[in-house]
Amino acid sequence: MTYSAKQQLKPKLLSLLLIALFGIVLMTGCDLANSVVGNDDDKDNQKTIHPVLLNGEWGFISTSGNILMEPRFDFARDMSDGLAAIREGTLWGYVQSDPAQLVIEAQFTSAGDFEDGLAPVQLPGQLYGFIDETGSFVIEAQYDFAQPISEGKAAVRIDGLWGYINSDGSILVEPQYSDARPFSNGLAAVETFNGWIYIDEEGNESINPTFQISTAGEFVDGLAPIETAEGWGFINKSGSPEITPKFEEAGRFSQGLAWFREGDYIGFINKDEEIVIEPQFAEVKPFSENMAAIRLNNDWFYLNKSSKLISITEPFDQAESFINGIARVQIGNDDNIRYGYIDKKGEFIWYPTR
């Protein structure tokens, strides 16, 4: 893609303007940060637990920063469907959130996220199957690999080919594809010899456009990001381009906005193909709870969706999306990595520890 000199300079000028805004925010006593209005998602939800690292071991805290499970695990993942995977040594198990306690002993060499009460797991030396919340296999181990359940279905691989099963273990689509994505909005992307297409909930071919799709994303709110020979764009559920493929890269929609890349910079567009936030960031995370983690140069900050301004100006080495009003951030690198959690005002509810 060719740009004029003026277009090339525009993102750089906008980055400088944003940096100038940092100073304004700081000089006004962080009024911009304090203007972030909370909602029900911001309330302390004891049913949501968040992993923390303390003295080299992982435990869990509440949304308000209270320890719910003392650190004792070698690793811990975020909660999904009321349970979170933990690792002890080389084996995985699960803890529940309410009350926070270990419910499935560490025994699996691989453990996926719980969705709809099921999780794909693998015992040592065995194939993949699905367990319920008691740790019992409800779909026998028979797959080379398996993805988590999504909309009542899961992509599974046998002999190098992907198909789909229903949550009761019955076959929806026989393994026949070279790759497969989770179901979303009633459709799933699958890779064929001629490129990517989409199938519906009955396993029937639903979208097979005349143009070739080289990369296919998940549908969100009726639109999915796709890559063609012309670049990245978005199609609707009928398979027609809703946003013309022209971007160098693009991600799925979240809270009505999707990120896109032009040159070295990333911005956000809405469903009407309007650029809502000009390309000016080196890296971004999708919007979540009205906030998006964005990277300028080597530092991460948080962008407010309503104001379209950076409302958390404290720099971090890494930053994750907000979940129930708090977000995990990283300070330091290599042997000095510390993880903490901030609220939407940018204040620590768990000061970074390691």
Helices and strands as residue ranges (DSSP letters): H 5-27, H 31-34, G 40-42, E 50-54, E 57-61, E 67-73, E 75-80, E 83-88, E 91-97, E 100-108, E 110-111, E 119-122, E 128-131, E 137-143, E 145-146, E 153-158, E 161-166, E 171-177, E 179-180, E 187-192, E 195-200, E 205-207, E 215-216, E 223-228, E 231-236, E 241-247, E 249-250, E 258-262, E 265-269, E 275-281, E 283-284, E 291-296, E 299-304, E 310-316, E 318-323, E 326-331, G 334-336, E 338-342, E 348-353
